[in-house]
Amino acid sequence: MSRREFTSQKALQDHAEQTGKVCVMEGIALRQRQLSPDQYEIVDVRTSRGVLRPALLIPKAVLKALWEAEAPFREALGIKREFRGYAQACRGHKRRRNEEMMLSRCGPKNGQSSHRG
């Protein structure tokens, strides 16, 4: 089975726009695993350097459904990222507090002022 070939990325994008599809050139293997073969079309596109690269044409409705199905996962990642930021801020606060405690116990060294400007 021969693949349809596009002369440039612009030609591919124009075709996708006219047919109500989205072109995907990165993460093709991932999308192929997520979708059934009848939900996408594999095409070849010539890059500016003259190399043929594979691309997927996916109907916008299919891509939107996939996006909505992944929403809980993205939300969970967002919560995890938010918690990481909170934990990192707490560690920074503890580190500063420990430094201040050490300075207050030891006092300034060798004529250094206690001011940390």
C-alpha positions, 0 to 999 in steps of 0.5 A: 500500500503506497502512502500519499506524499506531500511536497512540503509541511505547508502543503500537508497543513493546507490539506489537513485544514481543508479536510478537517484533520490535524497533522501530527509529525511528532509522537507518531508511535504513541498516537498509533498505539492510542488509535485504531488504524481506521482513525488515522492516515499515515502520509509522507511529507518532504522536509525542507532538507529533502528527507521524507518523514512520516506524518499522521492525519487525524480527524479533529473529532477523534483528536478532541475525544482523545484529549478529553479522555486524557483529561483525568491524567493531565489533571493528576499530573497538575496536582502532582506538579503543584504538590512538588512546588509546595514541597520544594518551597517548604524545603527552601523555608526549612533550609533558610531557617536552619541557616539562621539557627546555625548563625545565631548559635555560632555568631559571626566568624572572623570579624564578619558582620552578622548582617547578611545583606 
